[in-house]
Amino acid sequence: MKIIYNKRFPPKGYAAINICGVIFARHEQKPLSDRTRRHEAIHTRQIIELLVIGFYVWYGIEWLIRLAQYRNRKDAYRNISLEREAYGNDKKESYLESRRLFAFVGYLNAK
């Protein structure tokens, strides 16, 4: 997993962002925690499954739906199925070894 540390991207408040399997992380997060690495590795798997473009289309559409549902940007973000899967499993060291294809679909139901 390639990690690029910098001062401006992602925005403050976020440790890292995954763009096509490359992790951009804030310089002050160096080195990224194992948990953040696992979180981003889950996103990389999702990106591959959805053939890159599909991941970003899915993410954007679901974020808009969740924004309408929760009327709060942070709540919308945390309730995207792709994020719910990543946050729900980033503490599990071997999660990706047993993860099913398209596992994020099981996280679509709102809390």
N, C-alpha and C positions, 0 to 999 in steps of 0.2 A: 504494500500500500504506500503510495507516494504521498508525502506530507510536505506542504509548502507553508512555512511560517512567514507572517508579515504583520504590519502594524495596523492596517485599515480594513482588512476583509477576513472574516465576516464582521458585520457591525458589532459594536460593543453589546455585551449581554449574551453573545453566542461564542462558544469556544471554537467551533469548527463548522465547516460546511463542505459537503461532498458535491463536486462538480465532475460528472462523468467518471467517477472512480478516483479522482484526485482530491485529496483533502487539503483545504485551505484552513489554516488555523491562526489564531491571533498569537503574536510573538510571546505575549505574557503567559500563554498556556504551554510553552515548551518545557519539558516534553509533554505530549498529550497523555492523559491518564489511560490506563488499560481499558477502563470502562468507556471512555470516549472513542477509543480506537475500535472497540467492539461495536458500539453504536453506529459508527460510520461504516464498518464492515458489513453490517446488516443492510444499510442503505446501498452499499455497492452491490450486494446480491440482488436487492430489489431493482436497481438500475439495470442490471444484466437481464433479469427476468422480463422486464417491461421494455427491453430493447432501447434503452436510453431515452429517446424522445417520449415514449409512452410514460416513463416515470415522471417526467416534468409536466406533462399534460395532466396525468392523473393527480399529481400533487397540487397543481394550480386549481383544477376544477374542484377537488375535494376541499381545498382551503376556502374557496369562495362559498361552497355549500356550508361548511362549518362556521364561517364568519356570519352568514345569514342566520344560522341556527343559534350560535352562542352570543353574537353581537359584541365580541371581544377578540382582538387579534391574537392575543396569547393563548386564550382558550381554544380558538380555532386551530392554531398551530399544534397545540398539544393533543388535539383530538383527531387529527388526520390519521387514518389507519396506518400509513407507512411509519409515522412517528410513534404511534401507540405500540406497534410491534417492536420498533427499535428501543424505545424507552423501557418497555416491559421485559426485554430480554438482554439488555446490555450488561447486566450483572452476571449472566451465565456464561462461563468461559467456553463451554463446548456447544453453545446454542446452534451455531451454523452447521455443525456436524450432523445434527438431527433435524434441522429445519426442513419443513415441506415446501415444495414449490408454491409460490403465491400465498404464503402463510398470512400475509398482511390482510387478505380478504376476510379472514376470521376476526379482524379487528374493526370491521366496518360499523358494527352496531354501536350507536352512541351510548355513552355511560348513563 
